[in-house]
């Protein structure tokens, strides 16, 4: 029988719910802003377009929850 290690970090229901909401919102934004906008013919094309969207999302696009800064800019200012 294999013994499982107990995780030292506990997930609290509120944090877990927030995490699930964030992931769901991010998936929706990716689908709406990127995947639905392009008809991909190959996996390489899909990877390229998704990488462009991810770069824009993290480096350029302002986020209202970050005082209308990009995540990269917000992180730089917070450091």
Secondary structure as GFF3:
##gff-version 3
##sequence-region A 1 79
A	DSSP	alpha_helix	13	33	.	.	.	ID=ss1
A	DSSP	three_ten_helix	35	37	.	.	.	ID=ss2
A	DSSP	alpha_helix	43	59	.	.	.	ID=ss3
A	DSSP	three_ten_helix	64	66	.	.	.	ID=ss4
A	DSSP	alpha_helix	71	78	.	.	.	ID=ss5
###
